Every structure is written in C-alpha cells, then in structure tokens.
Amino acid sequence: MNIGPRSTSGSTRDATSRHRSGRSRSVKPDGGVRLLGVPTVLDRLVQQAITQALEPIFDPGFSSRSYGFRRFRSAHQAVEQSRVWLEEGFRWVVDVDLEKFFDQVNHDKLMHRVSRRVADKRLLKLIHRYLQAGVMVDGVKQPSGEGTPQGSPLSPLLSNIMLDDLDKELEARGHRFVRYADDVRVFVRSERAAHRVLDGITDVVEGRLKLKVDREKSSVSTASVATLLGFGFYFAPGGKVGIRVAPKAFKRLKVRLRQLTRRNWGVSMEHRLEKLNRYIAGWCAYFGLADGRKRFEAVDEWVRRRLRAVRWKQWKRTRTRIRELRALGMPPDMAYQWAMTSKGAWRTAGSAPLHRAMPNSYWHDHGLRGLAYHWHNRRGA
C-alpha cells in the first residue's frame, strides 16, 4: 500500500534536519526522571499528518484490550474492564513494568513492524529519520540510537505498534489483560498462575521485542493491593468490586492541595480559590470514577480548615480580626475574645466559633467547589 504523500519525498532530509527537539525533564511520581522530546512546530505538523495517515491502517488491527492513545478508548474503560474480570474471580494481578520503554525501543524492530503494513519507502524513511534525528540536551545535540521521544505526536502510535505483538501473544494464550501504553495488567485466578504468566511475558518482551522488564517493579499481587492508572480496587459485600483512588495518587492530591493552601503564599483569596477550583475540577474529571464520598468530604473539610487559617493570618491585626468576625455575625464579646487569642492559626481555624463564622456555605458563596461537589455532580449526571 502506497500512502506516502509525494510532497514529502523531496523534503525528507530538510524536515528531519530541522528536527532539533529540545528535551525537558519531567519528574515521575516515583521520583525518577522522564526525558521529553519536544519537536519544532513544523516537525510536529508533519508528524501529526503521518499519524493521521497511519492510524486508519493500524488501529483496526490492534487488540480490543489496548486502551492507550486510541480514539474512543480511555483509561476509565481499562479500569472498568479490570473490575469486570475481578468480579468474575480473576483476583490475582500481574503487573508488568517495562523499563524505560519509550527510551529503549529498538528502531529496527519497530520499523520492521511498521513496514508490515506500509510499503511506501519514502514514508518509512521519513519515520526512521525522525526516530534518529537526535535531541538537544542542555544545548548540545545528542544522537538517539533507540527509543521514541515522548512529546512527539507520532510516538503514541509507534508505541502501540511495537507492543501489539505482546497483545496478540496474550490473546493467543487466552489471558485476560488490559494495556494502556506500557502499563500492562494480566488477571488470573491463582498466585501460582500469576508467577508463571509473569515469567512467560518476560520471555516475550525481552526475547521477541528486545525490551527489558523491570523485575524490581514488576509484581504479582492480590486485587486489593494492585493499582492501575492511579486507581485501586476493593471488595464490597455480595462479591461486588469497587474502584478507589490508589494511595499514591491520593497522597499526591494532598501534597498539591497543601501547596495551594499554604499560609505563606502571598496571593489574594480569590486567586487562591481560582487555582484550587481549577486543580480540583481537573483531578475529579479523572478520579471521579472512583468511589469515596466520605473520603472526599474529609479532604474538603481539611481544605476548608486550612483556608480558615489563611484568612486568620491575612487579617493579622487584632482590630481587623474583631471587625471581620463581627461582620460574620459573631457577638462582640466573643469576637474580642477570639481576636485576642494566643493560639496559632491552625488551632484557631479548627475551633467551633471560627467554624460557625466561616461555615461551608461561606466558602461556597466565595466560589469554592470541593471534591465532594464534583463527585456528586458526576454521579448525578
């Protein structure tokens, strides 16, 4: 099949010579460093065009259990499918971690898989040149002999092409699995079967795909311990399986909320609430799939207490505190008593009088929309 546009045949060398993708460092949740390749505007345009031409050819042949970077597929679908298999009794989870997958993809292996469906040598040559274009690290160009740079519009499709052989092998063996990019989970009925599956997948990945499985991070665990894409699972009465936010994801949430509600951040309350609302809305758009109303409400309560502490520090002077507390409906003698307190901002913010002065409705009127608000809206939709 010839799908290479003629307009690229004479510009292959020029396009890739302009590909000086800067590499920035992105810190992973586990503390590692992920190198990101950032193509120039022209290269991004060309790579996007290539992606749009190749997707209709490759995507229909991909496994139905591949959910990453595909149209009409999402991480939520992968999590929901995992829940179905857990409820069917496949409650041992094999977590296969591919070590630095995007940095270690073998170019020859990858191009061989692309050439199975693409016969146009001009297009194959252009893709290969993009893979080998090199990157700029601290202003110095470095060659890229392997890997697909993250940040490239073409990289997600190439990763799915590379790992499609793994999907097909798992399907041929009759395994129940989900894959989102290089995140692979296989569901089996027993611990013994799980260890056997992990050894088999390792042989396929390292032998056929020439990639490396991180044996320290790859694991076998029960469903109540396993996580997938920031979610975990729990068992409810009646054999039902629920979805929860994974502990590490919840910890990252609280770290970010603590940053946005710190008392030494010298910004207005309006600006602070705008930043909070934006972050919470984005977080809930993804993690709202999980159950956890009580936990979300507890976090909202903690956030409001931190905001009351911020208010208390902003008022600073005793006379300002008296005036503001009286404006909020506190009796004059109590307003004076609390304005003169020697307690710190955090203890004062947790007191009943200050809670009554600035109740939940106070923050709602000021525009704060917490986790529970978005969770209820999602469930009511």
VENMOPE-V565110 format. One record per helix or strand of 2 or more residues. SS is the DSSP state (hx for helix, st for strand). FROM is the first residue (numbers start at 0). LEN is the number of residues. If there is no record, write none. Layout:
SS:FROM:LEN + SS:FROM:LEN
This chain:
hx:5:3 + hx:11:6 + st:20:7 + st:32:6 + hx:40:21 + hx:74:13 + st:91:7 + hx:100:4 + hx:106:9 + hx:120:11 + st:134:3 + st:139:3 + hx:154:18 + st:175:5 + st:182:6 + hx:190:18 + st:218:4 + st:226:2 + st:230:5 + hx:236:3 + st:240:5 + hx:246:14 + hx:268:19 + hx:292:23 + hx:317:10 + hx:331:8 + hx:344:5 + hx:351:6 + hx:359:6 + hx:370:10
